[in-house]
Amino acid sequence: MKLGIIGAGLIVEEFLPKLVQIEQLEILGIQSVPSDMDKLKQWCTKYNIPLVTSNFEELSQSGIDTVYIAVPNFLHVSFVEKALNSGLNVIVEKPMTSNAKEAQHLKELAQSKGLFLFEAITTRYFKTYQKIREWLPKIGQIKLVESKYSQYSRRYDAFQKGEILPVFDPAKAGGAMMDLNLYNLHFVMGLFGQPDNQHYFANVERGIDTSGVAVLNYPDFIAVCTAAKDSKGKSGSLIQGTKGYIETTLSPNLVGEVKLVLNDGSKESFDDGLSQARLIPEFQAFVKMINDNDLEACYKELEASLSVSKVQTQLRKEAGIIFPMDN
């Protein structure tokens, strides 16, 4: 994979030292706005990246075959469109889009061009997450599922003082559902599929959810997804069945050590050790699918992202959180 990066935020800064550890991946350039050029030049010197630019055409013609898009949520759709229309495979930071309509459009565009499109959602690619799937039959009939992700945002202090930053701005597709509860939805729906129905009970301030609880109803059990950017709390997941339970030790974007506890007293645990290198498993998977030209596997993941986007959009709208791009 010959990769170009668009964006210069914290996720890119975290991402760069991890990427250099991945075999068969080479970063050829980074694009961002002119005000970020000094920072990008420092990164490129440190990580031996040839190109720094504020121009997409220059990046797209630098020899890359794939672009990683890490810009604010509301800009995702336009950047992904431009990249796909330039014949590039795309990895876009979560959430893939602001709403399900945009996600459907991008899915169809990628498929029509025979290109790869991935949502960068770490949860689905951890071996610990796959271990949970393997263990599920052992705990009998599922009864209750909880997935929690609370992370007090330093931007919430500014929000309370009246400053509207993108993460709390409806016009920029912000909010707890878009940022944190997305991981909970992927955790639950990746294991159990589409719920029969869903409801969202949110703490809404100035048109945006700063925290909230989503309830997903399945035929035989209930799943509760809790996320907060306005308060701290213990994060992790718990799946309860008639014969035992499975729990994780960290938030769903990391998973962490997973534990199986059965009613007969037997216990198992597993940890892939990658929670502190969370970006590596997903990018290894993306590289493999592209190298193998496995569009079928890619589009299966893309369909899962679309399913989550549909539920996410319905939940958000039910709570009265409407984005300009919804109209």
C-alpha positions in Angstrom: 0.0 0.0 0.0 1.3 3.4 -1.0 -0.5 5.8 1.3 -1.3 9.5 1.4 -2.8 11.1 4.5 -5.2 14.0 4.6 -5.5 15.8 8.0 -3.2 16.9 10.8 -5.2 16.3 13.9 -4.4 14.3 17.1 -5.4 11.0 15.4 -2.8 11.5 12.7 -0.1 12.4 15.3 -1.0 9.2 17.2 -1.1 7.2 13.9 2.2 8.0 12.3 4.6 6.2 14.6 2.3 3.1 14.5 2.2 3.1 10.7 5.9 2.8 10.2 5.6 -0.6 12.0 3.3 -2.1 9.4 4.9 -4.1 6.6 3.9 -3.5 3.0 2.8 0.1 3.8 4.7 3.2 2.7 3.6 6.8 3.4 4.3 9.0 0.4 2.7 12.3 1.5 0.5 14.3 3.8 -2.0 17.0 2.9 -3.6 19.6 5.2 -4.4 23.3 5.3 -1.6 25.9 4.8 -1.6 26.8 8.5 -0.5 23.2 9.4 2.5 23.2 7.1 5.2 23.7 9.8 3.8 20.9 11.8 3.6 18.6 8.8 7.2 19.3 7.8 8.4 18.3 11.2 6.4 15.0 11.0 7.7 14.3 7.5 11.3 14.9 8.6 10.8 12.6 11.6 9.1 9.8 9.6 10.9 10.2 6.3 7.8 11.2 4.3 8.6 12.7 0.9 5.7 15.1 0.3 4.0 17.9 2.3 1.2 19.7 0.5 -2.0 21.7 0.9 -3.1 20.5 -2.6 -5.1 17.3 -3.2 -4.1 17.0 -6.8 -0.4 17.1 -5.9 -1.0 14.4 -3.2 -3.1 12.2 -5.6 -0.4 12.4 -8.3 2.5 11.5 -5.9 2.3 7.7 -6.6 -0.2 6.8 -3.9 -2.9 4.2 -4.4 -4.7 4.7 -1.1 -5.6 7.8 1.0 -6.3 8.0 4.7 -8.8 10.8 5.5 -8.7 12.2 9.0 -10.5 15.5 8.8 -13.6 16.8 10.8 -16.7 14.6 10.5 -18.7 16.9 8.3 -16.0 17.0 5.7 -15.6 13.2 5.3 -18.1 12.8 2.4 -16.6 15.4 0.1 -13.0 14.2 0.6 -14.0 10.6 0.1 -15.9 11.5 -3.1 -12.9 13.3 -4.4 -10.5 10.5 -3.7 -12.7 7.8 -5.1 -13.3 9.9 -8.2 -9.5 10.1 -8.6 -9.3 6.3 -8.6 -7.9 6.0 -5.1 -8.8 3.5 -2.4 -10.0 5.2 0.8 -9.6 4.6 4.5 -11.8 7.2 6.3 -11.8 7.9 10.0 -14.9 7.0 12.0 -17.7 8.0 11.7 -17.6 7.3 7.9 -20.1 10.0 7.3 -22.6 12.4 9.0 -25.6 10.2 8.2 -26.8 7.0 6.6 -27.7 8.7 3.3 -24.1 9.8 2.8 -22.8 6.4 3.8 -25.0 4.7 1.2 -23.9 7.1 -1.5 -20.2 6.5 -0.7 -20.7 2.7 -0.6 -22.4 2.7 -4.0 -19.7 5.0 -5.5 -16.8 2.8 -4.3 -18.6 -0.3 -5.6 -19.3 1.3 -9.0 -15.6 2.0 -9.4 -14.3 -1.3 -8.0 -12.4 0.5 -5.3 -11.7 -0.2 -1.6 -13.5 1.9 1.0 -13.0 1.3 4.7 -14.2 3.0 7.9 -11.4 3.1 10.4 -13.1 1.5 13.3 -10.6 -0.2 15.6 -13.0 -2.5 17.5 -13.8 -4.9 14.7 -10.1 -5.9 14.0 -8.8 -6.9 17.5 -8.2 -10.5 18.1 -9.8 -10.0 21.5 -13.0 -9.0 19.8 -12.8 -12.2 17.6 -12.3 -14.2 20.8 -15.6 -12.8 22.2 -17.4 -14.0 19.1 -15.8 -17.4 19.6 -16.9 -17.6 23.2 -20.5 -16.5 22.7 -22.0 -20.0 22.4 -20.4 -20.9 25.7 -22.5 -18.5 27.7 -25.9 -19.8 26.6 -28.8 -17.6 25.6 -27.9 -14.0 25.7 -30.0 -11.9 28.1 -28.3 -8.5 28.6 -25.5 -6.6 26.8 -23.8 -3.4 28.0 -21.2 -1.4 26.2 -19.9 1.8 27.9 -17.5 4.5 26.7 -17.1 7.6 28.8 -14.4 10.1 28.3 -14.6 13.6 29.7 -13.7 16.0 26.9 -11.4 18.9 27.6 -13.4 20.7 25.0 -16.5 20.4 27.2 -15.1 23.1 29.5 -15.0 25.5 26.5 -18.4 24.4 25.4 -19.9 25.3 28.8 -18.4 28.8 28.4 -20.1 29.2 25.1 -17.3 28.3 22.7 -18.6 25.8 20.0 -15.8 23.5 18.9 -16.4 20.9 16.1 -16.9 18.0 18.6 -19.9 19.7 20.1 -21.2 21.4 16.9 -24.3 20.0 15.1 -23.2 21.9 12.0 -20.0 19.8 12.0 -21.6 16.4 12.9 -20.4 16.4 16.5 -21.8 14.8 19.6 -21.4 11.8 21.8 -23.3 9.5 19.5 -21.1 10.3 16.6 -17.8 10.2 18.5 -18.0 7.6 21.2 -21.3 5.7 21.1 -20.4 4.7 17.5 -17.8 2.3 19.1 -20.5 0.8 21.3 -22.8 0.3 18.3 -20.0 -1.4 16.3 -19.2 -3.6 19.3 -22.8 -4.8 19.8 -23.9 -4.9 16.1 -20.7 -6.6 15.0 -21.6 -9.5 17.3 -25.4 -9.6 17.1 -26.4 -7.7 13.9 -29.3 -5.3 13.4 -31.6 -4.7 16.3 -35.4 -5.0 15.9 -35.7 -1.4 17.1 -33.7 1.2 19.0 -34.2 4.3 21.2 -31.8 7.0 22.3 -32.1 8.9 25.6 -29.7 11.8 25.4 -28.5 14.8 27.5 -28.8 17.5 24.9 -27.3 21.0 25.3 -27.6 23.6 22.5 -28.7 21.0 20.0 -26.0 18.4 20.6 -25.8 15.3 22.7 -23.0 15.6 25.3 -23.9 12.1 26.6 -26.6 9.5 26.1 -27.9 6.0 26.4 -29.0 4.0 23.4 -31.2 0.9 23.9 -31.2 -1.7 21.2 -33.9 -4.3 21.3 -33.2 -7.8 20.0 -35.7 -10.7 19.8 -34.3 -12.3 23.0 -32.2 -9.7 24.8 -31.6 -6.0 25.3 -28.4 -4.1 24.6 -27.5 -0.8 26.3 -24.9 1.5 24.8 -23.8 4.4 27.1 -21.4 7.2 26.0 -20.4 10.4 27.6 -18.2 13.4 26.7 -19.5 15.5 29.7 -18.5 13.1 32.5 -16.1 10.4 33.5 -17.1 6.8 34.1 -15.9 3.2 33.9 -15.7 2.0 30.3 -16.0 -1.5 29.1 -18.5 -4.2 27.9 -20.4 -7.0 29.5 -22.4 -9.8 27.8 -24.6 -11.8 30.1 -26.0 -15.2 29.2 -27.8 -18.0 30.9 -24.6 -20.0 31.4 -22.1 -17.3 32.1 -20.8 -13.9 31.0 -18.1 -12.2 29.0 -16.5 -8.9 30.0 -13.9 -6.6 28.6 -11.5 -4.5 30.6 -11.3 -1.4 28.4 -13.6 0.8 26.3 -14.8 -0.7 23.0 -12.3 1.2 20.9 -9.6 -0.7 22.8 -11.4 -3.9 24.1 -8.4 -4.9 26.2 -8.3 -8.2 28.1 -11.4 -10.2 27.7 -12.7 -12.6 30.4 -15.1 -15.6 30.2 -16.8 -16.6 33.4 -19.2 -19.6 33.4 -21.8 -20.6 36.0 -19.9 -23.8 36.8 -17.0 -21.7 38.0 -14.6 -22.1 35.1 -12.8 -19.1 33.7 -10.7 -18.1 30.7 -9.0 -14.9 29.8 -7.3 -13.6 26.6 -5.4 -10.4 25.7 -3.8 -9.7 22.3 -1.7 -7.0 23.9 -2.6 -4.5 21.2 -4.8 -2.1 23.1 -1.9 0.4 23.3 -1.3 0.0 19.6 -4.9 0.2 18.5 -4.4 1.4 15.0 -2.2 -1.5 13.9 -4.7 -4.4 13.6 -7.1 -2.4 11.4 -4.4 -1.1 9.1 -2.9 -4.6 8.8 -6.3 -5.8 7.8 -6.7 -3.0 5.2 -3.3 -3.7 3.7 -4.1 -7.4 3.4 -7.5 -6.9 1.8 -6.0 -4.5 -0.8 -3.0 -6.7 -1.5 -5.2 -9.7 -1.9 -7.6 -7.6 -4.0 -10.3 -9.0 -1.7 -13.2 -6.6 -2.5 -15.7 -9.0 -1.2 -14.2 -8.8 2.3 -14.0 -5.0 2.0 -17.6 -4.6 1.0 -18.7 -6.9 3.8 -17.1 -4.6 6.3 -18.5 -1.6 4.4 -22.0 -3.1 4.7 -21.5 -3.4 8.4 -20.5 0.2 8.6 -23.6 1.2 6.7 -25.8 -0.8 9.0 -24.3 1.0 12.0 -24.7 4.3 10.3 -28.4 3.6 9.7 -29.0 2.8 13.4 -26.8 5.7 14.5 -28.7 8.2 12.3 -32.1 6.9 13.5 -31.0 7.2 17.2 -29.7 10.7 16.7 -32.8 12.0 15.0 -35.0 10.4 17.6 -33.3 12.5 20.2 -33.9 15.6 18.2 -30.3 16.1 17.0 -30.5 17.2 13.4 -27.5 18.1 11.3 -27.7 20.5 8.3 -26.5 17.7 6.0 -29.6 15.6 7.0 -31.8 17.8 4.8 
